[in-house]
Amino acid sequence: MRLRSLSLLSACLLLAALGGTATTGASARDGNSELRRQVMASERAFAATMKARDFEGFTRFLAEEAIFLSDGGKLRGKAAIARGWRQYYDKPQAPCSWEPDEVEVVASGTLAYSGGPIYNAAGQRIGRFNSVWRLKAPGQWEVVFDRGSDFAPPQPTK
């Protein structure tokens, strides 16, 4: 009889633990709102480096193994990205700006996506960026993938 009681108790504890895990998973997803805020703030700070003409600040957001993809090719690694993007920081006026309008974080809280419009110096929408961020340390995110795409405004209907 004692064995059955212990087995029943063990089964109940196991079910409770599994139920707790499911609840914890849901809580983690709900808790990702703070992580989404962190990534949004990181993306905005990353974009602010362009406006401030802060090239060194730009490079601090890049993972060593980051990859930037564009229609013009691929830049692989922090050093290559820095060399490729230096030209955008050398002139007094920023050639573009970007603003995140979407951020998602995986349930584990270690990877995130951000995306949003890209504007030219005149403020016209010219494209969209899509970035993947990785949690480097608590509250510290780095870009591992970035892809910009051209924006084609809708054509007028005839």
Beta strands, then each sheet from edge to edge (+ up, - down):
strand 1: 62-70
strand 2: 73-76
strand 3: 96-98
strand 4: 102-105
strand 5: 111-120
strand 6: 125-137
strand 7: 140-150
sheet 1: 2+ 1- 7- 6+ 5- 3+
sheet 2: 2+ 1- 7- 6+ 5- 4+
end
